[in-house]
Amino acid sequence: MRRLKRRLIERSRAAREGRRVYAFYRGFRDRRAGRTANPYKPGSEEARCWDAGWQYADSEQRESSPPPVCRFGPGGDYVRDWPEEQE
């Protein structure tokens, strides 16, 4: 009986973790697609995971924004953007 009970507990933990991961991935995917509505029940664990995935994708998009038009203008970096000397 102990073995069966342990397997059932492990199965339920794996299912719960799978739902969390799927909700996170769905939030990530929805942010990339431009969707803002959380499909899960407010306050649920899946809703929090969806929101975390959405926030992660949002921060990733902000970090990978294109460089400014003028390399040395606002947001430019004089040290990294300066052309290397030609020999």
N, CA and C of each residue as an Amber inpcrd file, in Angstrom:
protein
   261
   0.8180000  -1.1950000   0.0000000   0.0000000   0.0000000   0.0000000
   0.8620000   1.2590000   0.0000000   1.9820000   1.2270000   0.7050000
   2.8290000   2.4110000   0.7600000   3.3590000   2.7880000  -0.6140000
   3.7580000   1.7830000  -1.3690000   4.2930000   2.0350000  -2.6950000
   3.2510000   2.6930000  -3.6010000   2.0580000   2.1870000  -3.5610000
   0.9720000   2.7260000  -4.3630000   0.6720000   4.1720000  -3.9570000
   0.6240000   4.4180000  -2.6840000   0.3420000   5.7620000  -2.1930000
   1.4490000   6.7270000  -2.6110000   2.6820000   6.2970000  -2.5110000
   3.8080000   7.1410000  -2.8960000   3.7620000   7.4660000  -4.3890000
   3.4340000   6.4820000  -5.2080000   3.3290000   6.7170000  -6.6510000
   2.1950000   7.6860000  -6.9760000   1.0890000   7.5810000  -6.2720000
  -0.0190000   8.5020000  -6.4880000   0.3600000   9.9270000  -6.0990000
   1.0770000  10.0500000  -5.0030000   1.5300000  11.3760000  -4.5660000
   2.4980000  11.9710000  -5.5860000   3.4410000  11.1740000  -6.0650000
   4.3980000  11.6550000  -7.0600000   3.7000000  12.0340000  -8.3590000
   2.6980000  11.2630000  -8.7300000   1.9500000  11.5570000  -9.9550000
   1.2080000  12.8830000  -9.8260000   0.6140000  13.1270000  -8.6710000
  -0.1170000  14.3890000  -8.4840000   0.8450000  15.5780000  -8.4430000
   2.0260000  15.3830000  -7.8430000   3.0310000  16.4620000  -7.8420000
   3.5080000  16.7730000  -9.2480000   3.7440000  15.7460000 -10.0410000
   4.1840000  15.9420000 -11.4260000   3.1010000  16.6550000 -12.2380000
   1.8560000  16.2980000 -12.0240000   0.7610000  16.9480000 -12.7440000
   0.6570000  18.4220000 -12.3600000   0.8110000  18.7180000 -11.0710000
   0.7370000  20.1020000 -10.6020000   1.8810000  20.9240000 -11.1980000
   3.0740000  20.3590000 -11.2090000   4.2240000  21.0500000 -11.7760000
   4.0470000  21.2480000 -13.2850000   3.4850000  20.2740000 -13.9500000
   3.2170000  20.4020000 -15.3770000   2.2360000  21.5180000 -15.6780000
   1.2080000  21.6610000 -14.8450000   0.2400000  22.7530000 -15.0320000
   0.9130000  24.1030000 -14.8340000   1.8090000  24.1920000 -13.8680000
   2.5350000  25.4500000 -13.6360000   3.4030000  25.8120000 -14.8390000
   4.1440000  24.8430000 -15.3220000   5.0390000  25.0890000 -16.4570000
   4.2320000  25.4770000 -17.6810000   3.1290000  24.7840000 -17.9270000
   2.3030000  25.1000000 -19.0890000   1.7280000  26.5150000 -18.9790000
   1.2820000  26.8910000 -17.7860000   0.7280000  28.2380000 -17.6050000
   1.8030000  29.2940000 -17.8360000   3.0150000  29.0430000 -17.3590000
   4.1220000  29.9740000 -17.5810000   4.4000000  30.1130000 -19.0780000
   4.4880000  28.9730000 -19.7670000   4.7550000  28.9860000 -21.2070000
   3.6370000  29.6860000 -21.9620000   2.4130000  29.4560000 -21.5490000
   1.2810000  30.0930000 -22.2230000   1.3210000  31.6080000 -22.0330000
   1.6990000  32.0730000 -20.8370000   1.8480000  33.5130000 -20.6100000
   2.9550000  34.0960000 -21.4640000   4.0550000  33.3760000 -21.5780000
   5.1820000  33.7980000 -22.4110000   4.7320000  33.9100000 -23.8740000
   4.0450000  32.8960000 -24.3360000   3.5730000  32.8610000 -25.7210000
   2.5270000  33.9460000 -25.9800000   1.6280000  34.1730000 -25.0200000
   0.6040000  35.2020000 -25.1850000   1.2160000  36.5940000 -25.2660000
   2.2600000  36.8440000 -24.4910000   2.9210000  38.1540000 -24.5500000
   3.5460000  38.3700000 -25.9150000   4.1730000  37.3320000 -26.4410000
   4.7750000  37.4270000 -27.7670000   3.7160000  37.6750000 -28.8380000
   2.5150000  37.1290000 -28.6430000   1.4280000  37.2920000 -29.5980000
   0.6610000  38.5920000 -29.3790000   0.9510000  39.3040000 -28.2900000
   0.2900000  40.5750000 -28.0100000  -1.0060000  40.4460000 -27.2370000
  -1.2870000  39.2870000 -26.6840000  -2.5070000  39.0970000 -25.8910000
  -2.2460000  39.5280000 -24.4560000  -3.2240000  40.2070000 -23.8590000
  -3.0380000  40.6910000 -22.4870000  -4.0000000  40.0630000 -21.4830000
  -4.9890000  39.3310000 -21.9390000  -5.9870000  38.7510000 -21.0350000
  -5.4990000  37.4280000 -20.4620000  -5.5200000  37.3370000 -19.1380000
  -5.1330000  36.1100000 -18.4470000  -6.3050000  35.1310000 -18.5160000
  -6.1170000  33.9450000 -19.1140000  -7.2290000  33.0070000 -19.2850000
  -7.5870000  32.2130000 -18.0300000  -6.7820000  32.3240000 -16.9840000
  -7.0110000  31.5300000 -15.7810000  -7.8290000  32.3030000 -14.7490000
  -8.3730000  31.5700000 -13.8120000  -9.1900000  32.1420000 -12.7420000
  -8.3140000  33.0880000 -11.9000000  -8.7710000  34.3160000 -11.6440000
  -7.9620000  35.2690000 -10.8690000  -7.6050000  34.7210000  -9.4870000
  -6.3470000  34.9040000  -9.1160000  -5.8760000  34.4560000  -7.8130000
  -5.4040000  33.0130000  -7.7710000  -5.6040000  32.2680000  -8.8380000
  -5.1810000  30.8700000  -8.8430000  -3.6810000  30.7680000  -9.0910000
  -3.1440000  29.6100000  -8.8140000  -1.7170000  29.3680000  -9.0110000
  -1.3470000  29.4690000 -10.4910000  -2.2150000  28.9580000 -11.3530000
  -1.9680000  29.0390000 -12.7860000  -1.9830000  30.4830000 -13.2710000
  -2.8520000  31.3100000 -12.6840000  -2.8980000  32.7250000 -13.0700000
  -1.5940000  33.4220000 -12.7010000  -1.0440000  33.0910000 -11.5450000
   0.2400000  33.6890000 -11.1380000   1.3720000  33.2130000 -12.0540000
   1.3480000  31.9460000 -12.4390000   2.3770000  31.4200000 -13.3470000
   2.2470000  32.0520000 -14.7300000   1.0160000  32.2340000 -15.1990000
   0.8020000  32.8800000 -16.4910000   1.3570000  34.3010000 -16.4550000
   1.0580000  35.0080000 -15.3780000   1.5400000  36.3820000 -15.2330000
   3.0650000  36.4330000 -15.1860000   3.6760000  35.4760000 -14.5040000
   5.1410000  35.4290000 -14.4440000   5.7320000  35.1960000 -15.8310000
   5.1320000  34.3230000 -16.6180000   5.5960000  34.0920000 -17.9820000
   5.4170000  35.3160000 -18.8520000   4.3000000  36.0130000 -18.6710000
   4.0290000  37.2220000 -19.4310000   5.0590000  38.2960000 -19.0860000
   5.3390000  38.4640000 -17.7930000   6.3180000  39.4620000 -17.3500000
   7.7210000  39.1110000 -17.8510000   8.0530000  37.8370000 -17.8460000
   9.3700000  37.4030000 -18.3220000   9.5420000  37.7380000 -19.7990000
   8.5380000  37.4450000 -20.6090000   8.6110000  37.7550000 -22.0430000
   8.6710000  39.2540000 -22.2620000   7.9540000  40.0150000 -21.4450000
   7.9650000  41.4760000 -21.5630000   9.3510000  42.0300000 -21.2650000
   9.9740000  41.5430000 -20.2120000  11.3180000  42.0310000 -19.8660000
  12.3390000  41.6020000 -20.9160000  12.1550000  40.4180000 -21.4770000
  13.0690000  39.9400000 -22.5120000  12.9510000  40.7940000 -23.7760000
  11.7470000  41.2060000 -24.1170000  11.5540000  42.0490000 -25.2940000
  12.1460000  43.4350000 -25.0810000  12.0330000  43.9650000 -23.8670000
  12.6020000  45.2820000 -23.5960000  14.1130000  45.2550000 -23.6770000
  14.7360000  44.1720000 -23.1900000  16.1950000  44.0690000 -23.2030000
  16.7380000  43.9050000 -24.6120000  15.9860000  43.2700000 -25.4900000
  16.4720000  43.0200000 -26.8350000  15.9270000  44.0340000 -27.8370000
  15.6450000  45.2490000 -27.3640000  15.1520000  46.2750000 -28.2710000
  16.2710000  46.6900000 -29.2160000  15.9200000  47.1730000 -30.3930000
  16.9510000  47.5470000 -31.3620000  17.7890000  48.7210000 -30.8610000
  19.0340000  48.8310000 -31.3060000  19.8860000  49.9260000 -30.8600000
  19.3530000  51.2560000 -31.3770000  19.7280000  52.3550000 -30.7370000
  19.2540000  53.6530000 -31.1950000  19.7530000  53.9550000 -32.6100000
  19.0520000  54.8220000 -33.3150000  19.4140000  55.1620000 -34.6810000
  20.8040000  55.7930000 -34.7100000  21.0300000  56.7460000 -33.8390000
  22.3370000  57.3820000 -33.7400000  23.1200000  56.6540000 -32.6490000
  24.2280000  56.0590000 -33.0160000  24.9590000  55.2480000 -32.0440000
  25.4290000  56.0600000 -30.8500000  25.7560000  57.3360000 -31.0530000
  26.2980000  58.1270000 -29.9550000  25.2590000  59.0510000 -29.3370000
  24.0230000  58.9090000 -29.7350000  22.9540000  59.7330000 -29.1810000
  22.4740000  59.1680000 -27.8570000  21.2780000  59.5500000 -27.4380000
  20.7340000  59.0250000 -26.1800000  20.6700000  57.4960000 -26.2150000
  21.2360000  56.8940000 -25.2450000  21.2410000  55.4420000 -25.1630000
  22.4610000  54.8190000 -25.8110000  23.2830000  55.6200000 -26.4760000
  24.4970000  55.0920000 -27.0970000  25.6020000  54.9260000 -26.0610000
  26.5770000  54.1270000 -26.3670000  27.6900000  53.8740000 -25.4580000
  28.9830000  54.2450000 -26.1750000  29.6440000  55.2830000 -25.6990000
  30.8490000  55.7640000 -26.3700000  31.9720000  54.7400000 -26.3490000
  32.0400000  53.9180000 -25.3300000  33.1270000  52.9480000 -25.2340000
  32.8870000  51.7600000 -26.1550000  31.7040000  51.1580000 -26.0990000
  31.4400000  49.9670000 -26.9100000  31.1810000  50.2940000 -28.3720000
  30.5710000  51.4570000 -28.6650000  30.1840000  51.7740000 -30.0260000
  31.2940000  52.4440000 -30.8350000  32.3580000  52.8540000 -30.1890000
  33.4210000  53.5460000 -30.9140000  34.1060000  52.5720000 -31.8810000
  34.2710000  52.9790000 -33.1390000  34.9020000  52.0530000 -34.0950000
  36.3280000  51.7450000 -33.7050000  36.7150000  50.5110000 -33.9410000
  38.0910000  50.1070000 -33.6160000  39.0580000  50.7490000 -34.5970000
  40.2570000  50.9890000 -34.1300000  41.2530000  51.6460000 -34.9730000
  41.6760000  50.7280000 -36.1030000  41.8460000  51.3260000 -37.2770000
  42.3090000  50.5820000 -38.4370000  43.8310000  50.5760000 -38.4450000
  44.4280000  49.4390000 -38.6690000  45.8930000  49.3680000 -38.6980000
  46.3950000  49.3380000 -40.1000000
